[in-house]
Amino acid sequence: MIDLPQPTGAELWPPEEPGTRARLHKPWRTLVAVVEVVLAVLAGWGAYVCWHGATATVVTRTDDGAVLESHRYFGGLLAAAIGLGTLAAILLVDAVRQLSLAVRARHRAPKA
């Protein structure tokens, strides 16, 4: 059995440079979170409008006096409502992430 050295991939990554690391705690993240919440509310309102605009009630009266009622659904508006609802959910999740990074993450002092 021949035992050859196996590649580890360590040469693919650049060596870590000593110095300042990127800070996660940045107060402007709070502003980003507020903007994302406002956009999520607007997307939710748009989804509501599209969803309710996607249906139409059609009433037909026959010669014998029977009333036939049916509902027509417009797929484009339903798809827009689903897309806007999904966008609102993603924006809310990212707003929570931005807010948690703005509030909780503090830069640790380097150990001496």
HUFEN-V942287 format. One record per run of one state. SS is the DSSP state (helix for helix, strand for strand, loop for the rest). FROM is the first residue (numbers start at 1). TO is the last residue. If there is no record, write none. Layout:
# HUFEN-V942287
ss=SS from=FROM to=TO
ss=SS from=FROM to=TO
This chain:
# HUFEN-V942287
ss=loop from=1 to=9
ss=helix from=10 to=12
ss=loop from=13 to=27
ss=helix from=28 to=53
ss=loop from=54 to=54
ss=strand from=55 to=61
ss=loop from=62 to=66
ss=strand from=67 to=73
ss=loop from=74 to=74
ss=helix from=75 to=103
ss=loop from=104 to=112
